[in-house]
Amino acid sequence: MSIVSEVVRQWKRLSKPARDFLNREAMTGRNAEFRMRCKIIRNLARGETPMQIHRILGCSRSQVYRMSHRFVKNGIVGLVDQREENGPTKVLEEYASEVLAAVAGSPREHGYDRPTWTQELLILVVRKKTSVGISRTTMCRLLQRLNVRNGRPKPYVMCPWPQRRKSRRLNDIKRLEKKLPRHHVMLYVDEVDIHLNPKIGNDWMLKGQQKQVLTPGQNEKWYLAGALDHQSGRLHWVEGTSKNSALFISLVDDLVQKRYRNKKVIHLVLDNFKIHSSKAVQAASDRWGKRVQFHFLPPYCPDANRIERRWKDLHDNVTRNHTCRSMDELMACVRRYLCIRRRTGKHGYCAAA
């Protein structure tokens, strides 16, 4: 006997009030899942096949067969959500806290050789802590609810300075920034490399297809030395073919002689790159005198240099996945973006020339 015939026979066994209840719930039921189940049984009772119901209602054929078997076996009771009888929920606050604690660390901390997490491994580790086992589907929903994402870690290098010395230096810079004397200016300084071979990064693309980025093959480099005004947010920069002390000196000369010639003191916050403290820079310091004061950041602390974010924006908007065929074309795009950013003071996009 076909499943349709079995449902029709079970339907005829129902009382008229029970059939009226199913028809009413199929049309105006408040619970969407129960309403769909009643529609499936109603349509089967009319003689429609599972394939026809799949096309009419948009549900899967497996759901049609599952509901029909439950209706034949248990009647209307079989259509009720059986998850309500699963007992108390397993994913309590204690379980969620253990998941967050595990994700913040590494599987190696729990005796596994694998350095990255999988949902199955999270289930095993947390089950040892709580004696509660859940399915991978439940773990997936829990991770979404906890806003846990699968992303790319950020590499960093440990600062060789003691923590107290590092904190003291960073706090001195913050205090100077907050209590900057009148007629003084404070700028964050750093250099950036512009490569003709594009930096490859994420982009939207169609499913089953992978975008291709045509590279020139023979790489060329150009360099910018920039200074970001912490008060106005304006970026000043100079360009060069080499990242050396001459490039840095030309930036400081531009700041002293043009950009901030009316300022008594120019405070420069910069990293410990060798071109910032070379003999050539020390010799140039004689003509700058006390107007230029260097404030070196602790080693390996790029996050403390505000200009790093500006360079990231430059890469995201210009150099990543670019299709420029020459360095002149690429640098024209770089200058156009930086000029718009300096003029408007806002992050935005620039149209191609």
C-alpha positions as CSV (number, residue, x, y, z in Angstrom):
1,M,0.0,0.0,0.0
2,S,1.4,3.5,-0.9
3,I,2.0,6.1,1.7
4,V,-0.8,8.2,0.2
5,S,-3.3,5.4,0.6
6,E,-2.2,4.9,4.2
7,V,-2.7,8.6,5.0
8,V,-6.1,8.6,3.3
9,R,-7.2,5.6,5.4
10,Q,-5.9,7.3,8.6
11,W,-7.7,10.5,7.6
12,K,-11.0,8.7,7.2
13,R,-10.6,7.3,10.7
14,L,-10.5,10.7,12.2
15,S,-13.6,12.3,13.6
16,K,-15.1,15.3,11.9
17,P,-13.9,17.7,14.6
18,A,-10.4,16.3,14.3
19,R,-10.5,16.8,10.5
20,D,-11.9,20.3,10.9
21,F,-9.0,21.1,13.4
22,L,-6.4,19.9,10.9
23,N,-7.9,22.0,8.1
24,R,-8.2,25.1,10.3
25,E,-4.6,24.8,11.5
26,A,-3.4,24.3,7.9
27,M,-5.0,27.6,7.0
28,T,-4.7,29.9,10.1
29,G,-2.4,28.1,12.6
30,R,0.0,30.5,14.4
31,N,2.8,28.0,14.6
32,A,4.5,27.9,11.2
33,E,6.0,24.5,11.5
34,F,2.8,22.9,12.7
35,R,0.8,24.7,10.0
36,M,3.1,23.2,7.4
37,R,2.7,19.7,8.8
38,C,-1.1,20.0,8.7
39,K,-0.9,21.2,5.1
40,I,1.1,18.2,4.1
41,I,-1.4,15.8,5.7
42,R,-4.3,17.7,4.2
43,N,-2.8,17.5,0.7
44,L,-2.0,13.8,1.1
45,A,-5.5,13.2,2.1
46,R,-6.7,14.8,-1.1
47,G,-4.7,12.3,-3.1
48,E,-1.6,14.4,-4.0
49,T,1.7,12.7,-4.3
50,P,4.8,13.7,-2.2
51,M,6.4,15.1,-5.4
52,Q,3.3,17.3,-6.1
53,I,3.3,18.5,-2.5
54,H,7.0,19.2,-2.7
55,R,6.4,21.5,-5.7
56,I,3.2,23.1,-4.3
57,L,4.3,23.8,-0.7
58,G,8.0,24.1,-1.3
59,C,8.9,21.6,1.4
60,S,11.3,18.7,1.0
61,R,10.1,15.3,0.0
62,S,11.8,13.8,3.0
63,Q,9.6,16.0,5.2
64,V,6.5,14.8,3.4
65,Y,7.4,11.2,4.0
66,R,8.4,11.8,7.6
67,M,5.2,13.6,8.5
68,S,3.1,11.0,6.7
69,H,4.7,8.1,8.6
70,R,4.2,9.9,11.9
71,F,0.6,10.7,11.1
72,V,-0.1,7.1,10.1
73,K,1.4,5.8,13.3
74,N,0.2,8.3,15.9
75,G,-2.5,10.4,14.2
76,I,-2.6,14.1,15.0
77,V,-0.3,13.6,18.0
78,G,2.4,12.6,15.6
79,L,2.4,16.0,14.0
80,V,3.4,17.8,17.3
81,D,7.0,18.9,17.6
82,Q,8.7,16.0,19.4
83,R,11.6,18.2,20.5
84,E,9.4,19.5,23.3
85,E,9.8,16.2,25.0
86,N,13.6,16.1,24.7
87,G,13.9,17.2,28.4
88,P,15.8,20.1,29.8
89,T,18.2,22.0,27.5
90,K,21.9,20.9,27.6
91,V,23.4,24.2,26.5
92,L,23.4,26.2,29.8
93,E,25.4,29.2,30.7
94,E,28.1,27.0,32.2
95,Y,28.5,25.1,29.0
96,A,28.6,28.3,26.9
97,S,31.3,29.7,29.3
98,E,33.4,26.6,28.8
99,V,33.1,26.9,25.0
100,L,34.3,30.6,25.1
101,A,37.2,29.7,27.3
102,A,38.2,26.9,25.0
103,V,38.0,29.0,21.8
104,A,40.1,31.7,23.4
105,G,43.0,29.2,23.8
106,S,44.4,26.3,21.7
107,P,43.7,22.6,21.5
108,R,47.3,22.1,22.5
109,E,46.4,23.4,26.0
110,H,44.0,20.4,26.3
111,G,46.5,17.7,25.2
112,Y,45.8,17.6,21.5
113,D,48.5,18.1,18.8
114,R,46.1,19.9,16.5
115,P,46.8,23.7,16.7
116,T,43.3,24.9,15.4
117,W,39.8,24.2,16.6
118,T,37.1,22.1,14.9
119,Q,33.5,21.8,16.1
120,E,34.0,18.1,16.8
121,L,37.1,18.8,18.9
122,L,35.3,21.6,20.8
123,I,32.5,19.1,21.6
124,L,35.1,16.6,23.0
125,V,37.0,19.1,25.1
126,V,33.9,20.7,26.6
127,R,32.3,17.3,27.3
128,K,35.3,16.4,29.5
129,K,34.7,19.7,31.4
130,T,30.9,19.5,31.8
131,S,30.0,15.8,31.1
132,V,27.5,17.1,28.6
133,G,27.6,15.9,24.9
134,I,25.9,17.8,22.1
135,S,25.6,17.3,18.3
136,R,27.7,19.2,15.8
137,T,24.5,21.1,14.7
138,T,23.9,22.3,18.2
139,M,27.5,23.4,18.5
140,C,27.2,25.3,15.2
141,R,24.1,27.2,16.5
142,L,25.8,27.9,19.8
143,L,28.9,29.4,18.2
144,Q,26.7,31.6,16.1
145,R,24.8,32.7,19.2
146,L,28.0,33.5,21.0
147,N,29.3,35.5,17.9
148,V,32.3,33.2,17.6
149,R,33.7,33.5,14.0
150,N,36.2,31.5,12.0
151,G,38.8,34.1,11.0
152,R,42.4,34.6,10.3
153,P,44.7,35.2,13.3
154,K,46.9,38.2,13.4
155,P,50.7,37.4,13.8
156,Y,52.7,39.5,16.1
157,V,56.2,39.6,17.7
158,M,56.8,39.7,21.4
159,C,58.2,43.0,22.6
160,P,61.6,42.3,24.2
161,W,61.1,45.1,26.8
162,P,59.8,44.4,30.3
163,Q,56.1,45.1,30.6
164,R,56.6,48.0,33.0
165,R,59.1,49.7,30.7
166,K,56.8,49.2,27.7
167,S,53.8,50.6,29.5
168,R,55.8,53.5,30.9
169,R,56.9,54.5,27.3
170,L,53.4,54.2,25.9
171,N,51.8,56.1,28.8
172,D,54.3,59.0,28.3
173,I,53.3,59.3,24.7
174,K,49.6,59.3,25.6
175,R,50.1,62.0,28.2
176,L,52.0,64.1,25.8
177,E,49.1,63.7,23.3
178,K,46.5,64.7,25.8
179,K,48.5,67.7,27.2
180,L,50.2,68.9,24.1
181,P,51.4,72.5,24.7
182,R,50.2,75.3,22.5
183,H,52.2,75.9,19.3
184,H,53.3,72.2,19.4
185,V,52.2,69.5,17.0
186,M,52.4,65.7,17.3
187,L,52.6,63.4,14.3
188,Y,52.8,59.6,13.9
189,V,55.4,58.6,11.3
190,D,56.0,55.5,9.3
191,E,56.9,54.3,5.8
192,V,54.9,52.1,3.4
193,D,55.9,50.0,0.4
194,I,54.0,50.2,-2.8
195,H,54.4,47.1,-5.0
196,L,53.6,46.8,-8.6
197,N,52.7,43.2,-8.1
198,P,49.4,43.5,-6.3
199,K,48.7,42.4,-2.7
200,I,46.1,39.6,-2.9
201,G,43.1,39.8,-0.6
202,N,39.5,38.7,-0.2
203,D,36.9,39.8,-2.6
204,W,33.3,38.8,-3.6
205,M,33.0,36.3,-6.3
206,L,30.4,33.9,-7.8
207,K,30.0,30.4,-6.3
208,G,32.2,27.9,-8.1
209,Q,34.3,30.6,-9.7
210,Q,37.6,32.2,-8.6
211,K,38.6,35.6,-9.7
212,Q,42.0,36.0,-11.3
213,V,44.3,39.0,-10.8
214,L,46.7,39.5,-13.7
215,T,50.2,40.5,-12.3
216,P,52.9,42.3,-14.2
217,G,55.4,39.6,-13.3
218,Q,58.4,41.8,-12.8
219,N,57.9,43.6,-9.6
220,E,58.7,47.3,-8.9
221,K,58.6,49.2,-5.7
222,W,57.9,52.7,-4.6
223,Y,58.0,54.1,-1.1
224,L,56.1,56.6,0.9
225,A,57.1,58.2,4.2
226,G,54.1,59.7,5.9
227,A,53.2,61.7,9.0
228,L,49.7,61.7,10.5
229,D,48.6,64.7,12.5
230,H,46.8,63.3,15.6
231,Q,44.7,66.4,16.0
232,S,43.5,67.1,12.4
233,G,43.9,63.6,11.0
234,R,45.6,65.0,8.0
235,L,48.3,62.9,6.3
236,H,51.5,64.4,4.9
237,W,53.8,62.3,2.8
238,V,56.9,62.3,0.5
239,E,57.8,59.7,-2.1
240,G,61.0,58.0,-3.1
241,T,62.6,55.0,-4.9
242,S,64.4,53.7,-1.8
243,K,63.3,53.3,1.8
244,N,66.3,54.9,3.5
245,S,67.3,57.8,5.7
246,A,67.2,60.2,2.9
247,L,63.5,59.5,2.5
248,F,62.9,60.1,6.2
249,I,65.0,63.2,6.2
250,S,63.0,64.7,3.3
251,L,59.8,64.1,5.2
252,V,61.0,65.9,8.3
253,D,62.4,68.8,6.2
254,D,58.9,69.0,4.5
255,L,57.3,69.2,7.9
256,V,59.7,71.7,9.3
257,Q,60.0,74.1,6.3
258,K,56.5,73.9,4.8
259,R,53.8,72.1,6.7
260,Y,54.5,73.3,10.2
261,R,56.9,76.2,9.9
262,N,54.9,78.2,12.4
263,K,55.0,75.5,15.1
264,K,57.6,75.8,17.9
265,V,58.1,72.1,18.4
266,I,57.2,69.1,16.2
267,H,56.9,65.8,18.1
268,L,57.3,62.7,16.0
269,V,56.2,59.3,17.2
270,L,57.9,56.6,15.3
271,D,59.2,53.0,15.4
272,N,62.7,51.8,15.8
273,F,63.5,51.2,12.2
274,K,67.2,51.9,11.6
275,I,66.6,54.7,9.1
276,H,65.1,56.8,11.9
277,S,68.3,56.8,14.0
278,S,71.1,56.6,11.4
279,K,74.2,58.8,11.4
280,A,72.6,60.8,8.5
281,V,69.5,61.5,10.7
282,Q,71.7,62.5,13.6
283,A,73.6,64.9,11.4
284,A,70.4,66.4,10.1
285,S,69.1,66.8,13.6
286,D,71.7,69.6,14.1
287,R,69.9,71.9,11.7
288,W,66.4,71.0,13.0
289,G,67.6,71.7,16.6
290,K,65.1,71.4,19.3
291,R,62.2,72.0,17.0
292,V,62.0,68.3,16.2
293,Q,61.7,65.8,19.0
294,F,61.6,62.0,18.5
295,H,59.5,59.7,20.6
296,F,60.4,56.1,19.8
297,L,57.8,53.5,20.4
298,P,58.7,50.2,22.1
299,P,59.9,47.5,19.7
300,Y,57.3,45.5,17.9
301,C,54.3,47.7,18.8
302,P,52.7,48.6,15.5
303,D,49.2,49.0,17.0
304,A,50.4,52.0,19.0
305,N,51.3,53.8,15.7
306,R,48.1,55.4,14.4
307,I,49.4,55.8,10.9
308,E,49.4,52.0,10.4
309,R,45.6,52.1,10.0
310,R,45.9,54.7,7.3
311,W,48.3,52.5,5.4
312,K,45.9,49.6,5.8
313,D,43.1,51.7,4.3
314,L,45.5,52.6,1.4
315,H,46.1,48.9,0.7
316,D,42.4,48.0,1.0
317,N,41.3,50.7,-1.4
318,V,44.1,50.9,-3.9
319,T,46.9,48.3,-3.9
320,R,45.0,45.1,-3.0
321,N,44.1,43.1,-6.2
322,H,44.9,46.1,-8.3
323,T,45.1,45.8,-12.1
324,C,47.6,48.6,-12.9
325,R,50.1,47.7,-15.5
326,S,52.8,50.3,-14.6
327,M,54.1,51.9,-11.5
328,D,53.1,55.4,-12.8
329,E,49.5,54.2,-13.2
330,L,49.5,52.7,-9.7
331,M,51.1,55.8,-8.0
332,A,48.5,58.0,-9.7
333,C,45.8,55.9,-8.0
334,V,47.7,56.1,-4.7
335,R,48.0,59.9,-4.9
336,R,44.4,60.4,-5.9
337,Y,43.2,58.3,-3.0
338,L,45.4,60.1,-0.4
339,C,44.5,63.5,-1.7
340,I,40.8,62.8,-1.5
341,R,41.3,61.4,2.0
342,R,43.3,64.4,3.1
343,R,40.8,66.9,1.6
344,T,37.7,65.3,3.0
345,G,39.1,63.8,6.2
346,K,36.8,60.8,5.6
347,H,37.3,57.2,4.4
348,G,35.8,56.9,0.9
349,Y,36.3,55.6,-2.6
350,C,37.9,57.3,-5.6
351,A,36.8,56.7,-9.1
352,A,39.3,55.7,-11.8
353,A,40.6,58.5,-13.9
